[in-house]
Amino acid sequence: MTVFWITLCSTFMIALLARFVAKPTLTGHLFVEPNKVLVFIVITVMVLVSGLRNGIGDTYFYMYSYRTTVFSLENILFKADFGFNLIQYVLQYISMDPQLLIFVVALVTNVLILLVLLKYSRFFELSIFLYITSGQYLVSMNGIRQFLAGALLFAATKYIFDGNWKKYMVIVLIASTIHQSALILIPIYFIVRQKAWTTQTYLLLTLAVLFVFGYGQFSQAFFSVIKDTKYSEYENLETHGANFLRVIVTAAPLIIAYFGREKLRRIFPKSDYIVNMCLINVVVMLISTQQWIFARFSIYFGLYILILIPWIIELFVPKDRKLVYYAILVCYCIYYYYESVISLNIRYTSNFFKL
């Protein structure tokens, strides 16, 4: 964990400095443009730490597959998840070293995510801090194919804001060639393009609660739908649900956003779409308390909380904002320690870092 703690501290401090030496923009009085050189350093650090690892989650298996499989156009085109195999096919022309695959995926994933946060977050350094302490930076190293698809979809946030469904659907289809589950974002687009905290909101929450209490019946229906896909094997996994603490951590910002919903719309007019994405994430996490595999869908929605949390600070009166800011840092740092050290006991391994 030493590497992760160093990464957390260094990127947060550099990103904070980037905001202190920022210049205001014409977008609005709440927006500033962080120093580009310092932002570049933050992105570089996070890409290097992620891209130069050789362990964590399923990283080993991706590296093993890359090393032992020779990808060819005949074997990969138009088959399931052929987009990711096409990436490997191209990379193997450069090198058979699997570290290249890990680095390139880490580069694309983190650059896309951090650039979106840079554009839409109220406090860029806080979003960086949350990206790491919420565990999403770690998840990007475990299930890298799905997180790459999630990063592509996150980069398409602009099309949600603009209501450009055609371009958004193109990105969804591209992402689905990397991980088929990305297709779930097709109906989600039309759901989140509604005003937040309407009847739809309470209906989603009600359905989630019903799913939890009637998990046995609903799960049978769900797995019958995917029985002919490669994901059907998840039905036979003997696993417990996700920790309910994750539901609480995910839901807490939304509670604050609800009470300040009118002010949030004034200072961030597109906030309803972000809130709706975060709401769906709560629904997913609530369902995942029955079976952890559902939490994998959180990859597509959890990133939006990194935009929402920095904005909800502005919902408080000016004299309380610093306290709220510091409280977020402390609470998420404790949560990060619990999840990564106590619960998961994460060990970072690399041929390049020996800390």
N, C-alpha and C positions, 0 to 999 in steps of 0.2 A: 504493500500500500504506500510505501514511501514515495514512489514515483507519482502516484495519484495526488498525494497531499502537496507535493511540490508543484505539480501542474495546477492544482486548484488555487494555491496561494499566488503563484506567479502570474497566471492568466488573469485572475481577478484584479490584482494590483496594477498590472499593465493596462488592462481595459479601463480601470478607474482613472488612471492617469490620462488615457486617451480621451476620456470625457472632460477632464479638467482643462485640457488644452484644446478643447473642441471649439468650433465656431458655430454660431446659430445659423439655421437654414430658413428659407422662405416658406417652408412647408407649414409652419405653425409655431407659436411661441413656446410650445413644450418640446419641440424637436431641436436637437443639436447634431452636428456632424462630427463624430469622434475623429481624432487624428488618424489618418490612414496608415501611416508608418507603424504606429503602435498597434493598430488593429491587425495589420499584416503579421506582426510578431506574435500576437495572440493566436491567430489562425495557424501559424507555422508551428508553434509549440504543441498545439492540440493535434495537429496532423502527424507530427513526428512521434509523439507518444503513442498514438493509436496505430500508426502505420508501421512502426518498427517493433511491434510486439510479436511474440510467437506462441502465446498462450491465451487464456481467458475464453471460457465458453467453448464454442465449436470452431474456434480459430484453427486449432490443430487439424481438424478434419477437412476444412477447406484447403489448408496447405498440403495435406496428404493427397487429397483428390487432384489438386493442381499438379503435384509432382508425379503422380502415377498415371494420370489420364492424358492421352493425346487427343485434343479436341480438333475436329475437322468439320467443315461445312456440311458434309453429308450426314454427319451424326447429330448435328445440333439444330439445323434450321427447321423452324416451325414446330418444334417439339416443346413440351412444357418448359417454361422458364428459359427459353432459348436465348433471351437477351443476355443473361448472366454468363451462359456458356459461350456466347459470341465474344463477350469481353475477354474471357479466358483464352479463347482461340487467338485473338489479336495479341494479347500479352505474351503468349508463348512464342510468338515470332521474335519478341524482344529478348526474353529470358525464360528459362524453365525454373528459375528460382521462385518459389511460392511467396517469398517476401514481397515481390513485385505486386502480386495480386492484392495482398493485404494493404500495402501502401497506397495503391491506386484507389481502392475502394474507400479507404480512410480519407484520402485526399478529397475525392468527390463528395462523399457523405458530409464531412465536416465543413467544407467550404460552402456547400449549398445551405446548410443549416445556419451557419454563422452569418452569412450574408443576409439571410432573411431576418435574423434577429437584429442585425445592424440597421436594417431599414425600418423595422416596425416597433422595436422595443423602446420603451421610455428610458430605461437605464440599461445600456448595453452590457456593462460589467456585471450587473445583477443577473441578467439572462445567462451570461457565461457561468456565473456561480451556480445558478439553478440547473443549468444543463449538466453540470458535473454532479452536484449534490443530490439531485432528484434521481440519479442513477441512469439517466438516459445516455450519457456519454459512455458509460460502461456497457449498456445494452447494445450500443452501436458496434461493440466488439464481439457481441454474442448474438448470432442471428444476423450476420452482416448483409446477407442478401436482402432480407426483408427491410432492414433499416436503410439500405441504399434506395430501395423502392420508396420508402417513407420520406427520405430526404428529397427525392425528385418531386413527390407530391407536395411537400412542404414548400419547395421552391415555387410551386404553382399557386401559392396563396394569392398572388396578385390577381389571378384570373377569377378567384372567388370574390375578391373585393370588387373587381370590375364587372362581374356578372358575365364574363366571357366563357360560356359553358363549352363552346366548341374547342377552344384552345386547351381548356382544362381537361376535357375528355381525351385529347391527343396525348397529354402527359400521363393520364391514367392508363391508357393503352400501352404506352411505352413502359411505364412502371410495372405493368402486369406481365410483361415479358421477362422481368427480373424476378417477380414473385406474384403468382396468380391472385393472391388474396387482395392485391391492390384494386381489383375490380369492385370491391365493396364501396369504393369512393364514388362510383357512378351515382347510386341513389343518394348517398350522403351529401353530395354537392347540392342537390335540390332541397334537402332537409335543412342544411345550415344556412341557406340563402334566405331564411325567414327571420323575422324579428324574434329576439330572445325573450324568454319568460312569458310565452303565450301558452295556450292550451296544449300545443305540441310539446312544450317543455315538460309539463306535468304528465302528459301521456307517456313520454319516454321513461320518466322516472318510475311511473306506475308499472309499466311493462317490465322494467328491470327488477323491481321488487317482486312482482309475480313470478318472474323467471327464477329468482333465488329460492322462493318458497316452493315452487313447483318444478325444481330442477330435474327431477327424475323423468317427468313426462316431456318437458321441453327438450332436454338433451337427446332423448330418443329421436325426436322429430328432426333435430339439427343434424345428428350423425347419420340419419337415414338419407338426408339430402346430399351429404358429402361422401356417401359410402363407396362411390365408384371413383373417387379421387385419391391421390396419394396421401391426403390428409386424414383419411378414414382411420388410419392406425392410431390416431390420438384417442379414439374411443376406448381402446384397450389399456391405456396407460393407467396405472394405479398410482395416482398422485393426489395430493391435497390441493385445496384451493389456494389462491394468493392470500397473503397476509392482509387482514382487514385494515391494518394501519395504513396501507397504501391507499385504500379508499378514503380514509379520513384526510390524508395529506393531499389527495387529488381534489376532494370536495371543498376543503376549507376556503381556498381563494374564490370559489364560485359563490359561497355564502356571502362573502363581503361584496362581491360584484353585484349580487342581487339587491342588497340594501342600497348600493350606490348606483344602481342601473341608469337612472336618468342623467346623473352627472357624467357617468362613464360615456354615455352616448354623445354628450356635448363635447367632451375633450378628445374623444376618440370615436368619430362617427361610424367607423367600420367594426366597432367592438362587438356588435351582436353576432357577427360571423365567428369571431374568436371564442366568444362565450358559448356558442352552440357546439363548436368543436370540443371545447373543454367539458361541456355537459355530456356529450356522447362518450368522452373518455371516462367520466365518472360511471356512466351506465356500464361500459365495458369492464371497468375494474370491479364494480359491484357483482356482475355476473361471474367474473373470474374467481371470486371467493369460493365458488363451487368447483371450479376446474381451472387450473392455472393456464391452460393452453389458450383460453379466451383472452388472457392478458396480452398475448402477442399482437392482437388487433390494436392495443393501446399505442403501438409504434406509430400508427397513422394519426393519432389524435393528441397524444401526450405532449408533443412539441409545442402545441399552441398555448400551454400553460406558461411556457417561458416568455411569451409575449404578454399574457394577461396579468401575471403577478406584478411586474414592474409598473403597470398602469394603475393597478388598484391602490398603490401608495398615494396617488393623486386624489383619491376619494376622501382622504382624511384631511382634517384642518391642518394648515401649514405647520403649526407648532408641534404636531404629533408625527409628522412624516418621517423625521429622522429616527424616532423611536421605532416606528413600524419597519423601516428599512433595516435597522439593526436587529430587530426581533426576527425578521425573515432570515437573516444571515445565521443567527444563533440556532433557530429551530431547524433549518435545513442542514446545518452542519451536524447537529445531533442526530438527525434522521440518517444522514449519510454515514456517520460512524456506526450507527446501529445496523443498517442494511449491509454495508460493505465489509465491516470488520467483525461485528458480533454474529450477524445472521449468515452471511455468505463467505466470510473469511477469504476475501479476494487476494490472490497473489499475482502480481504483475511479473511476467517473464519476458526477456528480450535478449537477443545476442548483442545488442548495442548499449543497453543500460544495465548496469550491475550495482543497483542500490539496495 
